[in-house]
């Protein structure tokens, strides 16, 4: 497929998306019907078994907003024939402006405009950040190869320490957050009083912490095995998370195995892979520049 054909397809998709989003924002009640349909689907998934999508409805809706807005920087890159790595920040900025405008439109049709505005902005800007990372990784994929020998030696050491930490956390006889639970609960309550969205509860914080906990997994895989092993980091994160939850379900009665943890851990590994591609790509560019200067 040529660049011109691909660009035309992406632009057509963007026009269709703008029309759809515009209808959702402008037609009274349509946004609430879309949200209700999403939550109905989530409810059906929850009925499949214990531990499946136990997160609150508000956080699930926020995740949906994040996933949608994560596509904005990527679509903007695909719609431009002159898309360049240097334009990642600009596309992220444009996407953020779109999110703010959408948040204003959604809030205008809500009975609680302030709460809805903050909710959409927070979830949307997180999505834009993820989309910008994906945009940067896409442009760095051809430059990213292998890290240097010294970097790989350091990465092996850090990866071993990280693996030990994962094993200790996963096999602890009691939940590792037991000690900070009261403090974190009070902090979340204080955040709500300051205007944080209501879906930002203990479950959403725990989900986010699990995402961040597995980011090093994908990152270290990229440093150790190179950009061509991107699928190893993603698949490995999923399999490692499944193994952890299985061990907790079978041998650790005080721990709670959850599909939510598999989703969050795998998401973290994917983000780590994208971050690793960007780092390796920029490292190669910096090395090439250094060689050019040395030759001069």
Backbone as CSV, one residue per row, in Angstrom:
resi,resn,N_x,N_y,N_z,CA_x,CA_y,CA_z,C_x,C_y,C_z
1,UNK,0.842,-1.188,0.000,0.000,0.000,0.000,0.884,1.248,0.000
2,UNK,0.608,2.147,-0.922,1.416,3.357,-1.030,1.088,4.331,0.100
3,UNK,2.007,5.293,0.287,1.796,6.297,1.325,0.561,7.133,1.034
4,UNK,0.348,7.445,-0.250,-0.812,8.264,-0.613,-2.118,7.535,-0.305
5,UNK,-2.175,6.233,-0.621,-3.388,5.456,-0.344,-3.627,5.352,1.152
6,UNK,-2.565,5.074,1.894,-2.707,4.959,3.341,-3.170,6.278,3.952
7,UNK,-2.606,7.385,3.461,-3.007,8.692,3.979,-4.471,8.968,3.684
8,UNK,-4.937,8.616,2.487,-6.337,8.821,2.116,-7.266,8.016,3.009
9,UNK,-6.881,6.782,3.294,-7.705,5.931,4.157,-7.798,6.518,5.560
10,UNK,-6.646,6.968,6.086,-6.635,7.541,7.430,-7.470,8.809,7.484
11,UNK,-7.352,9.654,6.467,-8.132,10.887,6.449,-9.620,10.596,6.378
12,UNK,-10.006,9.596,5.600,-11.421,9.217,5.526,-11.904,8.720,6.884
13,UNK,-11.061,7.939,7.548,-11.421,7.462,8.877,-11.562,8.600,9.870
14,UNK,-10.697,9.602,9.751,-10.775,10.752,10.653,-12.057,11.539,10.424
15,UNK,-12.451,11.709,9.172,-13.696,12.423,8.877,-14.879,11.682,9.486
16,UNK,-14.901,10.354,9.307,-15.980,9.558,9.883,-15.983,9.653,11.406
17,UNK,-14.788,9.648,12.009,-14.694,9.744,13.465,-15.175,11.103,13.960
18,UNK,-14.812,12.174,13.225,-15.248,13.512,13.619,-16.770,13.621,13.553
19,UNK,-17.368,13.062,12.505,-18.827,13.086,12.370,-19.482,12.324,13.519
20,UNK,-18.931,11.149,13.841,-19.497,10.332,14.913,-19.370,11.026,16.267
21,UNK,-18.177,11.540,16.551,-17.970,12.226,17.828,-18.821,13.489,17.901
22,UNK,-18.916,14.205,16.787,-19.758,15.394,16.769,-21.211,15.070,17.073
23,UNK,-21.694,13.966,16.520,-23.069,13.545,16.801,-23.254,13.197,18.274
24,UNK,-22.254,12.509,18.842,-22.340,12.136,20.260,-22.348,13.372,21.150
25,UNK,-21.548,14.387,20.782,-21.442,15.578,21.601,-22.626,16.525,21.441
26,UNK,-23.192,16.594,20.238,-24.203,17.600,19.947,-25.636,17.105,20.097
27,UNK,-25.881,15.823,19.846,-27.239,15.295,19.962,-27.557,15.069,21.434
28,UNK,-28.574,15.712,21.961,-28.884,15.579,23.392,-29.186,14.114,23.767
29,UNK,-28.555,13.668,24.831,-28.818,12.332,25.347,-28.052,11.218,24.677
30,UNK,-27.444,11.481,23.521,-26.746,10.416,22.812,-25.499,9.956,23.572
31,UNK,-24.775,10.901,24.180,-23.577,10.536,24.944,-23.931,9.616,26.105
32,UNK,-25.045,9.916,26.787,-25.464,9.062,27.899,-25.896,7.689,27.417
33,UNK,-26.520,7.621,26.242,-26.921,6.317,25.705,-25.702,5.485,25.320
34,UNK,-24.679,6.151,24.758,-23.440,5.431,24.424,-22.779,4.918,25.695
35,UNK,-22.734,5.736,26.725,-22.136,5.316,27.985,-22.920,4.152,28.596
36,UNK,-24.247,4.227,28.534,-25.070,3.143,29.080,-24.832,1.841,28.328
37,UNK,-24.687,1.935,26.999,-24.418,0.728,26.210,-23.071,0.119,26.577
38,UNK,-22.065,0.985,26.791,-20.745,0.494,27.199,-20.815,-0.218,28.538
39,UNK,-21.519,0.394,29.497,-21.608,-0.214,30.826,-22.443,-1.486,30.802
40,UNK,-23.417,-1.555,29.916,-24.183,-2.792,29.762,-23.289,-3.923,29.261
41,UNK,-22.409,-3.604,28.307,-21.455,-4.597,27.816,-20.509,-5.026,28.928
42,UNK,-20.036,-4.074,29.718,-19.156,-4.404,30.831,-19.864,-5.287,31.842
43,UNK,-21.138,-4.995,32.101,-21.906,-5.825,33.012,-22.031,-7.251,32.513
44,UNK,-22.190,-7.411,31.201,-22.261,-8.757,30.629,-20.938,-9.496,30.800
45,UNK,-19.821,-8.776,30.642,-18.513,-9.397,30.828,-18.295,-9.789,32.288
46,UNK,-18.782,-8.954,33.199,-18.642,-9.282,34.613,-19.390,-10.562,34.965
47,UNK,-20.487,-10.806,34.282,-21.293,-11.985,34.578,-20.632,-13.282,34.121
48,UNK,-19.553,-13.165,33.330,-18.891,-14.374,32.835,-18.163,-15.130,33.943
49,UNK,-17.779,-14.450,34.985,-17.066,-15.147,36.051,-16.484,-14.197,37.068
50,UNK,-16.157,-14.732,38.204,-15.599,-13.953,39.297,-14.221,-13.395,38.908
51,UNK,-14.019,-12.124,39.228,-12.717,-11.520,38.962,-12.592,-10.909,37.591
52,UNK,-13.671,-10.913,36.788,-13.618,-10.345,35.451,-14.136,-8.914,35.477
53,UNK,-13.271,-7.965,35.185,-13.649,-6.558,35.125,-14.396,-6.130,36.385
54,UNK,-13.720,-6.192,37.509,-14.330,-5.810,38.774,-14.231,-4.310,39.033
55,UNK,-13.600,-3.568,38.138,-13.453,-2.129,38.332,-14.800,-1.431,38.243
56,UNK,-14.869,-0.264,38.870,-16.110,0.495,38.873,-16.497,1.002,37.496
57,UNK,-17.791,1.273,37.335,-18.299,1.718,36.034,-17.652,3.022,35.584
58,UNK,-17.458,3.940,36.537,-16.860,5.226,36.170,-15.446,5.074,35.642
59,UNK,-14.670,4.204,36.260,-13.293,4.003,35.804,-13.265,3.280,34.461
60,UNK,-14.180,2.362,34.255,-14.259,1.672,32.961,-14.566,2.686,31.859
61,UNK,-15.499,3.608,32.126,-15.810,4.651,31.145,-14.596,5.543,30.903
62,UNK,-13.837,5.841,31.961,-12.625,6.655,31.805,-11.595,5.925,30.958
63,UNK,-11.465,4.615,31.143,-10.539,3.829,30.325,-10.949,3.894,28.855
64,UNK,-12.262,3.826,28.602,-12.737,3.919,27.221,-12.360,5.258,26.602
65,UNK,-12.512,6.347,27.369,-12.117,7.676,26.881,-10.612,7.708,26.608
66,UNK,-9.834,7.110,27.485,-8.378,7.078,27.301,-8.000,6.340,26.029
67,UNK,-8.632,5.206,25.782,-8.319,4.424,24.588,-8.681,5.186,23.316
68,UNK,-9.807,5.874,23.342,-10.228,6.634,22.150,-9.280,7.803,21.889
69,UNK,-8.961,8.560,22.929,-8.104,9.727,22.732,-6.659,9.331,22.420
70,UNK,-6.266,8.117,22.797,-4.916,7.663,22.455,-4.731,7.537,20.950
71,UNK,-5.827,7.419,20.221,-5.741,7.298,18.764,-5.503,8.637,18.080
72,UNK,-5.781,9.746,18.781,-5.702,11.058,18.128,-4.314,11.367,17.565
73,UNK,-3.230,11.292,18.347,-1.916,11.606,17.766,-1.547,10.662,16.617
74,UNK,-1.942,9.396,16.738,-1.615,8.428,15.685,-2.372,8.754,14.405
75,UNK,-3.647,9.095,14.529,-4.434,9.447,13.348,-3.918,10.732,12.700
76,UNK,-3.526,11.692,13.523,-2.967,12.928,12.970,-1.678,12.648,12.208
77,UNK,-0.873,11.735,12.734,0.365,11.376,12.032,0.058,10.677,10.720
78,UNK,-0.906,9.774,10.744,-1.249,9.043,9.528,-1.923,9.907,8.484
79,UNK,-2.607,10.961,8.923,-3.310,11.835,7.981,-2.389,12.812,7.284
80,UNK,-1.151,12.928,7.768,-0.201,13.875,7.182,0.840,13.121,6.367
81,UNK,0.940,13.453,5.111,1.950,12.810,4.263,3.358,13.245,4.660
82,UNK,3.449,14.392,5.306,4.759,14.913,5.706,5.034,14.622,7.180
83,UNK,4.402,13.569,7.700,4.588,13.233,9.108,6.051,12.955,9.405
84,UNK,6.574,13.599,10.437,7.977,13.461,10.814,8.073,13.242,12.325
85,UNK,9.150,12.602,12.782,9.338,12.408,14.228,9.326,13.718,15.000
86,UNK,9.823,14.788,14.380,9.885,16.069,15.068,8.504,16.638,15.355
87,UNK,7.488,16.097,14.708,6.135,16.608,14.897,5.346,15.911,15.978
88,UNK,5.971,15.016,16.734,5.252,14.264,17.774,4.663,15.216,18.813
89,UNK,5.465,16.162,19.287,4.992,17.101,20.307,3.850,17.959,19.771
90,UNK,3.965,18.395,18.517,2.903,19.204,17.929,1.605,18.446,17.803
91,UNK,1.680,17.184,17.380,0.456,16.384,17.256,-0.159,16.118,18.631
92,UNK,0.681,15.931,19.631,0.170,15.739,20.989,-0.531,17.002,21.484
93,UNK,0.034,18.175,21.160,-0.574,19.437,21.574,-1.935,19.641,20.907
94,UNK,-2.003,19.361,19.610,-3.285,19.478,18.900,-4.310,18.515,19.499
95,UNK,-3.878,17.304,19.807,-4.773,16.315,20.398,-5.282,16.778,21.757
96,UNK,-4.401,17.405,22.540,-4.809,17.906,23.852,-5.859,19.007,23.711
97,UNK,-5.697,19.870,22.714,-6.689,20.923,22.469,-8.032,20.307,22.095
98,UNK,-8.009,19.258,21.277,-9.242,18.559,20.902,-9.918,17.970,22.136
99,UNK,-9.123,17.385,23.021,-9.672,16.807,24.254,-10.343,17.884,25.102
100,UNK,-9.689,19.037,25.244,-10.277,20.128,26.025,-11.587,20.602,25.415
101,UNK,-11.618,20.725,24.083,-12.843,21.158,23.424,-13.960,20.126,23.608
102,UNK,-13.607,18.842,23.490,-14.601,17.785,23.688,-15.108,17.770,25.123
103,UNK,-14.219,18.020,26.082,-14.623,18.044,27.486,-15.614,19.170,27.750
104,UNK,-15.387,20.327,27.144,-16.313,21.455,27.295,-17.674,21.101,26.712
105,UNK,-17.672,20.472,25.529,-18.936,20.108,24.888,-19.695,19.069,25.709
106,UNK,-18.985,18.080,26.243,-19.636,17.049,27.060,-20.177,17.651,28.345
107,UNK,-19.391,18.516,28.977,-19.815,19.120,30.233,-21.050,19.994,30.051
108,UNK,-21.172,20.619,28.880,-22.312,21.500,28.636,-23.631,20.752,28.626
109,UNK,-23.607,19.452,28.343,-24.828,18.645,28.292,-24.990,17.785,29.540
110,UNK,-24.192,18.050,30.568,-24.228,17.228,31.769,-24.896,17.968,32.915
111,UNK,-25.520,17.220,33.809,-26.131,17.824,35.002,-25.077,18.205,36.029
112,UNK,-23.890,17.627,35.903,-22.758,17.969,36.787,-21.581,18.377,35.904
113,UNK,-21.630,19.566,35.334,-20.621,19.962,34.333,-19.189,19.962,34.844
114,UNK,-18.962,20.436,36.065,-17.600,20.477,36.579,-17.007,19.088,36.725
115,UNK,-17.765,18.184,37.305,-17.302,16.808,37.489,-17.045,16.133,36.148
116,UNK,-17.968,16.305,35.204,-17.803,15.664,33.896,-16.613,16.254,33.144
117,UNK,-16.409,17.563,33.233,-15.278,18.196,32.550,-13.952,17.643,33.088
118,UNK,-13.807,17.601,34.411,-12.560,17.101,34.996,-12.334,15.631,34.644
119,UNK,-13.397,14.876,34.608,-13.281,13.450,34.301,-12.787,13.226,32.880
120,UNK,-13.401,13.931,31.919,-13.016,13.767,30.518,-11.604,14.290,30.280
121,UNK,-11.265,15.419,30.888,-9.930,16.001,30.689,-8.852,15.067,31.220
122,UNK,-9.040,14.542,32.433,-8.023,13.667,33.020,-7.834,12.406,32.193
123,UNK,-8.939,11.731,31.879,-8.837,10.501,31.091,-8.322,10.788,29.686
124,UNK,-8.764,11.905,29.099,-8.353,12.235,27.742,-6.886,12.586,27.625
125,UNK,-6.375,13.352,28.578,-4.961,13.735,28.515,-4.046,12.538,28.759
126,UNK,-4.475,11.606,29.597,-3.711,10.363,29.743,-3.675,9.619,28.413
127,UNK,-4.810,9.589,27.730,-4.852,8.952,26.415,-3.944,9.633,25.410
128,UNK,-3.921,10.968,25.421,-3.042,11.710,24.513,-1.582,11.374,24.788
129,UNK,-1.207,11.269,26.070,0.180,10.922,26.411,0.532,9.538,25.883
130,UNK,-0.395,8.583,26.022,-0.145,7.234,25.502,-0.063,7.258,23.979
131,UNK,-0.954,8.020,23.348,-0.912,8.122,21.899,0.363,8.767,21.393
132,UNK,0.863,9.773,22.114,2.129,10.407,21.730,3.289,9.426,21.846
133,UNK,3.242,8.570,22.874,4.280,7.542,23.008,4.213,6.560,21.848
134,UNK,3.003,6.168,21.471,2.846,5.267,20.329,3.304,5.934,19.036
135,UNK,2.992,7.202,18.873,3.434,7.972,17.707,4.960,8.016,17.640
136,UNK,5.596,8.314,18.775,7.058,8.382,18.806,7.681,7.018,18.539
137,UNK,7.081,5.955,19.093,7.614,4.605,18.870,7.487,4.202,17.405
138,UNK,6.405,4.600,16.764,6.212,4.261,15.352,7.305,4.896,14.492
139,UNK,7.662,6.125,14.794,8.695,6.799,14.011,10.101,6.314,14.354
140,UNK,10.269,5.752,15.560,11.599,5.299,15.974,11.843,3.830,15.665
141,UNK,10.827,3.132,15.151,10.921,1.668,15.015,12.040,1.241,14.078
142,UNK,12.291,2.016,13.012,13.318,1.626,12.041,14.730,1.949,12.547
143,UNK,14.843,2.936,13.442,16.156,3.304,13.958,16.553,2.466,15.167
144,UNK,15.546,1.961,15.878,15.839,1.195,17.094,16.374,-0.183,16.726
145,UNK,17.520,-0.523,17.258,18.098,-1.837,16.991,18.433,-2.505,18.319
146,UNK,19.720,-2.563,18.640,20.151,-3.137,19.908,20.862,-2.066,20.718
147,UNK,20.800,-2.203,22.038,21.539,-1.297,22.897,23.014,-1.683,22.888
148,UNK,23.834,-0.793,23.378,25.272,-1.056,23.401,25.593,-2.137,24.428
149,UNK,26.827,-2.655,24.341,27.220,-3.719,25.266,27.158,-3.294,26.710
150,UNK,27.633,-2.090,27.018,27.610,-1.605,28.390,26.174,-1.438,28.882
151,UNK,25.324,-0.870,28.024,23.932,-0.678,28.404,23.243,-2.009,28.671
152,UNK,23.559,-3.017,27.863,22.941,-4.317,28.064,23.412,-4.968,29.356
153,UNK,24.667,-4.768,29.700,25.150,-5.331,30.970,24.435,-4.688,32.157
154,UNK,24.280,-3.383,32.094,23.547,-2.692,33.154,22.093,-3.154,33.177
155,UNK,21.510,-3.324,31.965,20.116,-3.752,31.874,19.922,-5.148,32.461
156,UNK,20.885,-6.046,32.233,20.789,-7.393,32.806,20.771,-7.317,34.332
157,UNK,21.610,-6.480,34.899,21.655,-6.338,36.362,20.341,-5.794,36.904
158,UNK,19.852,-4.728,36.267,18.589,-4.130,36.710,17.416,-5.073,36.488
159,UNK,17.450,-5.815,35.366,16.368,-6.757,35.081,16.329,-7.883,36.108
160,UNK,17.500,-8.338,36.537,17.549,-9.392,37.556,16.972,-8.884,38.873
161,UNK,17.338,-7.660,39.249,16.791,-7.080,40.479,15.281,-6.883,40.359
162,UNK,14.843,-6.444,39.208,13.409,-6.245,38.986,12.660,-7.576,39.036
163,UNK,13.221,-8.617,38.422,12.585,-9.930,38.444,12.448,-10.442,39.873
164,UNK,13.476,-10.230,40.681,13.412,-10.638,42.081,12.302,-9.880,42.810
165,UNK,12.185,-8.590,42.531,11.135,-7.784,43.151,9.753,-8.292,42.757
166,UNK,9.575,-8.631,41.468,8.287,-9.141,41.000,7.931,-10.434,41.724
167,UNK,8.897,-11.327,41.859,8.651,-12.606,42.532,8.259,-12.372,43.995
168,UNK,8.967,-11.478,44.667,8.673,-11.210,46.075,7.282,-10.608,46.245
169,UNK,6.933,-9.672,45.373,5.617,-9.038,45.468,4.515,-10.032,45.129
170,UNK,4.742,-10.846,44.091,3.705,-11.767,43.621,3.452,-12.903,44.600
171,UNK,4.483,-13.330,45.323,4.343,-14.496,46.202,4.225,-14.123,47.675
172,UNK,4.092,-12.833,47.976,3.909,-12.430,49.370,2.624,-13.047,49.911
173,UNK,2.674,-13.478,51.166,1.525,-14.169,51.737,0.306,-13.303,51.933
174,UNK,0.485,-11.988,51.993,-0.621,-11.048,52.153,-0.466,-9.922,51.146
175,UNK,-1.544,-9.213,50.821,-1.450,-8.116,49.851,-0.396,-7.097,50.260
176,UNK,0.408,-6.672,49.298,1.517,-5.764,49.598,1.038,-4.366,49.953
177,UNK,-0.206,-4.036,49.628,-0.718,-2.695,49.914,-1.455,-2.627,51.245
178,UNK,-1.390,-3.697,52.018,-2.143,-3.715,53.274,-1.684,-2.604,54.210
179,UNK,-0.396,-2.356,54.268,0.113,-1.347,55.185,-0.257,0.072,54.811
180,UNK,-0.396,0.350,53.507,-0.678,1.722,53.081,-2.155,1.936,52.772
181,UNK,-2.978,0.897,52.918,-4.393,1.010,52.573,-5.094,2.152,53.300
182,UNK,-4.972,2.268,54.636,-5.660,3.382,55.323,-5.165,4.750,54.858
183,UNK,-3.845,4.867,54.700,-3.295,6.153,54.267,-3.763,6.517,52.869
184,UNK,-3.746,5.532,51.963,-4.153,5.795,50.591,-5.641,6.119,50.504
185,UNK,-6.447,5.446,51.318,-7.878,5.731,51.333,-8.140,7.175,51.760
186,UNK,-7.420,7.633,52.778,-7.580,9.031,53.214,-7.100,9.994,52.138
187,UNK,-6.008,9.642,51.436,-5.497,10.513,50.376,-6.498,10.622,49.229
188,UNK,-7.142,9.517,48.878,-8.138,9.532,47.803,-9.336,10.380,48.206
189,UNK,-9.771,10.238,49.467,-10.885,11.055,49.954,-10.540,12.537,49.913
190,UNK,-9.304,12.880,50.277,-8.874,14.276,50.204,-8.864,14.762,48.758
191,UNK,-8.441,13.899,47.837,-8.455,14.262,46.430,-9.851,14.544,45.919
192,UNK,-10.825,13.764,46.363,-12.214,14.003,45.964,-12.699,15.355,46.475
193,UNK,-12.301,15.698,47.691,-12.713,17.000,48.218,-12.092,18.150,47.437
194,UNK,-10.925,17.895,46.830,-10.247,18.927,46.037,-10.717,18.961,44.587
195,UNK,-11.619,18.039,44.231,-12.183,18.056,42.882,-11.799,16.912,41.983
196,UNK,-11.089,15.907,42.489,-10.733,14.748,41.661,-11.997,13.997,41.264
197,UNK,-12.034,13.398,40.061,-13.210,12.640,39.630,-13.549,11.515,40.608
198,UNK,-14.838,11.205,40.740,-15.269,10.172,41.679,-14.789,8.785,41.280
199,UNK,-14.517,8.567,39.977,-14.052,7.246,39.570,-12.601,7.000,39.985
200,UNK,-11.934,8.040,40.461,-10.565,7.874,40.932,-10.621,7.321,42.358
201,UNK,-10.930,6.033,42.475,-11.075,5.389,43.770,-9.914,4.427,44.011
202,UNK,-10.028,3.615,45.063,-8.929,2.722,45.411,-8.659,1.718,44.297
203,UNK,-9.727,1.186,43.674,-9.537,0.214,42.601,-8.808,0.789,41.410
204,UNK,-9.130,2.036,41.035,-8.465,2.654,39.887,-7.006,2.963,40.191
205,UNK,-6.720,3.377,41.434,-5.328,3.628,41.818,-4.530,2.329,41.793
206,UNK,-5.127,1.255,42.297,-4.448,-0.042,42.287,-4.204,-0.520,40.855
207,UNK,-5.183,-0.328,39.969,-5.033,-0.699,38.568,-3.876,0.071,37.932
208,UNK,-3.823,1.382,38.188,-2.759,2.210,37.631,-1.396,1.804,38.171
209,UNK,-1.344,1.461,39.470,-0.076,1.024,40.064,0.407,-0.272,39.412
210,UNK,-0.516,-1.177,39.104,-0.135,-2.426,38.434,0.378,-2.166,37.017
211,UNK,-0.215,-1.176,36.344,0.276,-0.805,35.016,1.725,-0.325,35.116
212,UNK,1.971,0.600,36.030,3.316,1.156,36.183,4.316,0.093,36.636
213,UNK,3.853,-0.870,37.436,4.744,-1.897,37.956,5.302,-2.781,36.848
214,UNK,4.551,-2.950,35.752,4.996,-3.823,34.678,5.618,-3.067,33.510
215,UNK,5.687,-1.731,33.572,6.370,-0.984,32.517,7.837,-1.412,32.387
216,UNK,8.583,-1.605,33.487,9.979,-2.055,33.342,10.109,-3.406,32.653
217,UNK,9.106,-4.259,32.760,9.167,-5.573,32.113,9.382,-5.414,30.610
218,UNK,8.493,-4.673,29.952,8.640,-4.469,28.517,9.876,-3.676,28.160
219,UNK,10.213,-2.698,29.008,11.376,-1.856,28.744,12.662,-2.679,28.761
220,UNK,12.833,-3.527,29.756,14.048,-4.336,29.855,14.141,-5.346,28.713
221,UNK,13.010,-5.890,28.286,13.030,-6.828,27.151,13.577,-6.132,25.909
222,UNK,13.153,-4.888,25.681,13.651,-4.150,24.508,15.139,-3.863,24.625
223,UNK,15.597,-3.479,25.805,17.017,-3.198,25.979,17.862,-4.453,25.806
224,UNK,17.353,-5.585,26.242,18.143,-6.816,26.226,18.125,-7.519,24.871
225,UNK,16.982,-7.465,24.184,16.841,-8.267,22.964,16.613,-7.452,21.703
226,UNK,16.509,-6.141,21.815,16.372,-5.308,20.635,14.930,-5.077,20.224
227,UNK,14.740,-4.110,19.316,13.400,-3.697,18.915,12.635,-4.792,18.190
228,UNK,13.346,-5.704,17.529,12.642,-6.770,16.826,11.938,-7.730,17.776
229,UNK,12.295,-7.672,19.040,11.679,-8.539,20.044,10.526,-7.833,20.756
230,UNK,9.927,-6.843,20.089,8.829,-6.100,20.722,7.698,-7.023,21.151
231,UNK,7.416,-8.031,20.337,6.313,-8.937,20.662,6.644,-9.806,21.872
232,UNK,7.944,-10.044,22.105,8.348,-10.831,23.270,7.991,-10.080,24.555
233,UNK,8.234,-8.774,24.564,7.900,-7.981,25.738,6.407,-7.955,26.006
234,UNK,5.608,-7.807,24.961,4.162,-7.748,25.134,3.587,-9.103,25.537
235,UNK,3.945,-10.143,24.775,3.441,-11.481,25.089,3.998,-11.969,26.419
236,UNK,5.268,-11.687,26.679,5.866,-12.093,27.939,5.185,-11.451,29.132
237,UNK,4.812,-10.183,29.012,4.098,-9.516,30.093,2.760,-10.173,30.376
238,UNK,2.066,-10.548,29.310,0.773,-11.225,29.472,0.947,-12.587,30.142
239,UNK,1.916,-13.385,29.667,2.122,-14.720,30.225,2.609,-14.650,31.669
240,UNK,3.505,-13.699,31.963,3.991,-13.561,33.336,2.856,-13.174,34.272
241,UNK,1.988,-12.282,33.824,0.864,-11.882,34.654,-0.099,-13.046,34.881
242,UNK,-0.363,-13.814,33.832,-1.232,-14.989,33.980,-0.634,-15.982,34.973
243,UNK,0.679,-16.175,34.903,1.349,-17.096,35.830,1.223,-16.603,37.267
244,UNK,1.408,-15.303,37.470,1.303,-14.727,38.813,-0.101,-14.928,39.377
245,UNK,-1.117,-14.619,38.577,-2.493,-14.752,39.058,-2.848,-16.209,39.322
246,UNK,-2.307,-17.129,38.525,-2.566,-18.553,38.742,-1.955,-19.032,40.044
247,UNK,-0.719,-18.607,40.305,-0.054,-18.975,41.562,-0.833,-18.424,42.751
248,UNK,-1.286,-17.198,42.648,-2.043,-16.608,43.750,-3.366,-17.317,43.979
249,UNK,-4.014,-17.735,42.893,-5.300,-18.421,43.027,-5.154,-19.816,43.627
250,UNK,-4.056,-20.504,43.303,-3.896,-21.895,43.728,-3.188,-22.048,45.067
251,UNK,-2.232,-21.182,45.360,-1.362,-21.424,46.507,-1.382,-20.313,47.564
252,UNK,-2.007,-19.182,47.280,-1.989,-18.065,48.228,-3.423,-17.642,48.540
253,UNK,-4.047,-18.278,49.521,-5.459,-17.988,49.808,-5.720,-16.555,50.248
254,UNK,-4.700,-15.882,50.788,-4.896,-14.500,51.226,-4.827,-13.505,50.069
255,UNK,-4.377,-13.952,48.910,-4.285,-13.082,47.736,-5.493,-13.294,46.845
256,UNK,-5.829,-12.263,46.081,-7.006,-12.313,45.220,-6.566,-12.250,43.764
257,UNK,-6.770,-13.334,43.039,-6.429,-13.370,41.615,-7.519,-12.674,40.816
258,UNK,-7.135,-11.809,39.905,-8.117,-11.011,39.167,-7.706,-10.835,37.712
259,UNK,-8.696,-10.858,36.848,-8.448,-10.578,35.438,-8.025,-9.121,35.259
260,UNK,-8.505,-8.257,36.158,-8.087,-6.851,36.106,-6.571,-6.722,36.176
261,UNK,-5.944,-7.544,37.029,-4.493,-7.484,37.164,-3.791,-7.922,35.878
262,UNK,-4.356,-8.916,35.202,-3.767,-9.352,33.933,-3.843,-8.222,32.908
263,UNK,-4.988,-7.545,32.855,-5.149,-6.434,31.915,-4.178,-5.294,32.236
264,UNK,-4.075,-4.949,33.520,-3.213,-3.828,33.891,-1.738,-4.180,33.697
265,UNK,-1.329,-5.377,34.093,0.065,-5.765,33.934,0.467,-5.844,32.467
266,UNK,-0.408,-6.408,31.644,-0.106,-6.505,30.219,-0.024,-5.117,29.591
267,UNK,-0.917,-4.225,30.011,-0.876,-2.846,29.505,0.439,-2.181,29.873
268,UNK,0.912,-2.420,31.099,2.188,-1.855,31.508,3.342,-2.380,30.678
269,UNK,3.327,-3.688,30.381,4.387,-4.262,29.551,4.376,-3.652,28.150
270,UNK,3.182,-3.427,27.595,3.073,-2.807,26.267,3.654,-1.402,26.287
271,UNK,3.317,-0.623,27.306,3.870,0.729,27.414,5.387,0.685,27.564
272,UNK,5.884,-0.293,28.305,7.327,-0.431,28.452,8.018,-0.741,27.143
273,UNK,7.384,-1.576,26.316,7.929,-1.892,24.999,8.003,-0.626,24.140
274,UNK,6.918,0.154,24.126,6.909,1.390,23.339,7.982,2.353,23.825
275,UNK,8.117,2.462,25.133,9.147,3.341,25.690,10.541,2.854,25.312
276,UNK,10.747,1.542,25.327,12.044,0.988,24.944,12.384,1.274,23.485
277,UNK,11.384,1.183,22.602,11.626,1.475,21.186,12.052,2.927,21.010
278,UNK,11.371,3.833,21.706,11.715,5.248,21.602,13.130,5.502,22.118
279,UNK,13.472,4.903,23.252,14.800,5.115,23.845,15.890,4.574,22.932
280,UNK,15.708,3.364,22.395,16.721,2.793,21.505,16.846,3.598,20.217
281,UNK,15.714,4.067,19.702,15.765,4.867,18.487,16.519,6.171,18.687
282,UNK,16.255,6.847,19.789,16.952,8.106,20.055,18.418,7.879,20.374
283,UNK,18.710,6.764,21.034,20.107,6.457,21.334,20.903,6.251,20.061
284,UNK,20.279,5.614,19.075,20.983,5.382,17.812,21.207,6.684,17.064
285,UNK,20.219,7.585,17.124,20.378,8.885,16.473,21.498,9.674,17.141
286,UNK,21.535,9.646,18.470,22.581,10.365,19.194,23.961,9.801,18.876
287,UNK,24.042,8.465,18.774,25.324,7.850,18.441,25.772,8.236,17.044
288,UNK,24.821,8.291,16.101,25.162,8.678,14.737,25.642,10.116,14.666
289,UNK,25.003,10.994,15.427,25.425,12.398,15.463,26.814,12.526,16.055
290,UNK,27.076,11.742,17.106,28.400,11.781,17.716,29.481,11.329,16.762
291,UNK,29.194,10.298,15.977,30.169,9.840,14.994,30.412,10.880,13.905
292,UNK,29.339,11.558,13.490,29.472,12.590,12.460,30.344,13.733,12.949
293,UNK,30.138,14.146,14.185,30.942,15.228,14.726,32.394,14.820,14.876
294,UNK,32.609,13.542,15.281,33.967,13.070,15.414,34.684,13.028,14.074
295,UNK,33.939,12.687,13.027,34.538,12.628,11.679,34.919,14.012,11.190
296,UNK,34.104,15.012,11.584,34.432,16.378,11.196,35.655,16.889,11.958
